[in-house]
Amino acid sequence: MAEKKIEFRSIGIIHTPYKESAPNQPIEDAEGSFSIVVAPVFQEGLYLLEKFRYIYVIYHIDRLARRVNMVVKPPWAGGVQVGLFASRSPLRPNPIGLSIVRLKKIEENVIYTSGLDVFDGTPLLDIKPYIKDLDSKMDADYGWIEDLDNRDHLILHIKGIPHEY
Ligand SMILES: C[S@@+](CC[C@H](N)C(=O)[O-])C[C@H]1O[C@@H](n2cnc3c(N)ncnc32)[C@H](O)[C@@H]1O
C-alpha cells in the first residue's frame, strides 16, 4: 500500500514548565503555568471556546530521537508488553499527541489551562471542545490494564497522583 504524505502546519505553541521531562499524562493540579499561544491569524476561531470547561489539545510530539517500535513497554506498567496502538506511547509513526485539559481562561490569543504533559515549546496542531455525553462513555474500561495485578496503584502512576507506596 502506498503511503500518502500529509502535511500539517503548526497553529500555535504550547508553553509548560517542562524543559526535559514531562508527566506521562496531564496532571490536573500540576504546579506552574500552562498556556497555549494560538497564532493571531486563528484567534477568531477561539470565539465561544471559553464556554467549555474542558478541551482537547492536539499537538506534534516533535522532540523524539528514538525509533518507533510496534511493541512497547509502558514505563509505569511493570514490564508488560503491548502493541503500540494499545498504548499512549509518544513514539508513534505519526507523532500526534492528545491531552484533555481544563480551560481556565482565554485572553486574546492565549488559552490558560490546567497541567499539560508536553515539553515547553511543543507545536500545536488543533483544539476541540470536550463535550459532555458526546465525549464520555459511561461503559469505558481499562483494556489490558484491567489484567494487571496492582491496577489501582498503577493508575495513580499514570495520572501522576502522589501517593504512599
Ligand atoms: C506518554 S505521552 C502522552 C501524550 C498524550 N497525553 C497522549 O496520550 O497522546 C507524554 C510524554 O510525551 C513526552 N513528550 C511530551 N512532549 C513532547 C515533545 N514535544 N517531544 C517529544 N516528547 C514529548 C514526554 O516524555 C511525556 O511524558
The ligand as a MOL file (V3000), in Angstrom:
LIG
                    3D

  0  0  0     0  0            999 V3000
M  V30 BEGIN CTAB
M  V30 COUNTS 27 29 0 0 0
M  V30 BEGIN ATOM
M  V30 1 C 3.0560 9.3330 27.1840 0
M  V30 2 S 2.9130 10.8110 26.1990 0 CHG=1
M  V30 3 C 1.1860 11.0510 26.2700 0
M  V30 4 C 0.7790 12.2160 25.4100 0
M  V30 5 C -0.7450 12.3940 25.3050 0
M  V30 6 N -1.3750 12.6550 26.5850 0
M  V30 7 C -1.3610 11.2280 24.6100 0
M  V30 8 O -1.9140 10.3430 25.2740 0
M  V30 9 O -1.2930 11.2070 23.3790 0 CHG=-1
M  V30 10 C 3.5520 12.0270 27.2560 0
M  V30 11 C 5.0700 12.0240 27.1850 0
M  V30 12 O 5.4630 12.5380 25.9210 0
M  V30 13 C 6.7450 13.1310 26.0220 0
M  V30 14 N 6.6640 14.4190 25.3260 0
M  V30 15 C 5.8860 15.4610 25.6380 0
M  V30 16 N 6.0720 16.4810 24.7760 0
M  V30 17 C 6.9960 16.0570 23.8860 0
M  V30 18 C 7.6010 16.6400 22.7440 0
M  V30 19 N 7.2970 17.8600 22.3200 0
M  V30 20 N 8.5170 15.8990 22.0670 0
M  V30 21 C 8.8460 14.6620 22.4890 0
M  V30 22 N 8.2970 14.0420 23.5470 0
M  V30 23 C 7.3930 14.7360 24.2440 0
M  V30 24 C 7.0530 13.2740 27.4930 0
M  V30 25 O 8.0350 12.3180 27.8100 0
M  V30 26 C 5.7290 12.9200 28.1890 0
M  V30 27 O 5.9610 12.2200 29.3850 0
M  V30 END ATOM
M  V30 BEGIN BOND
M  V30 1 1 1 2
M  V30 2 1 2 3
M  V30 3 1 2 10
M  V30 4 1 3 4
M  V30 5 1 4 5
M  V30 6 1 5 6
M  V30 7 1 5 7
M  V30 8 2 7 8
M  V30 9 1 7 9
M  V30 10 1 10 11
M  V30 11 1 11 12
M  V30 12 1 11 26
M  V30 13 1 12 13
M  V30 14 1 13 14
M  V30 15 1 13 24
M  V30 16 1 14 15
M  V30 17 1 14 23
M  V30 18 2 15 16
M  V30 19 1 16 17
M  V30 20 1 17 18
M  V30 21 2 17 23
M  V30 22 1 18 19
M  V30 23 2 18 20
M  V30 24 1 20 21
M  V30 25 2 21 22
M  V30 26 1 22 23
M  V30 27 1 24 25
M  V30 28 1 24 26
M  V30 29 1 26 27
M  V30 END BOND
M  V30 END CTAB
M  END
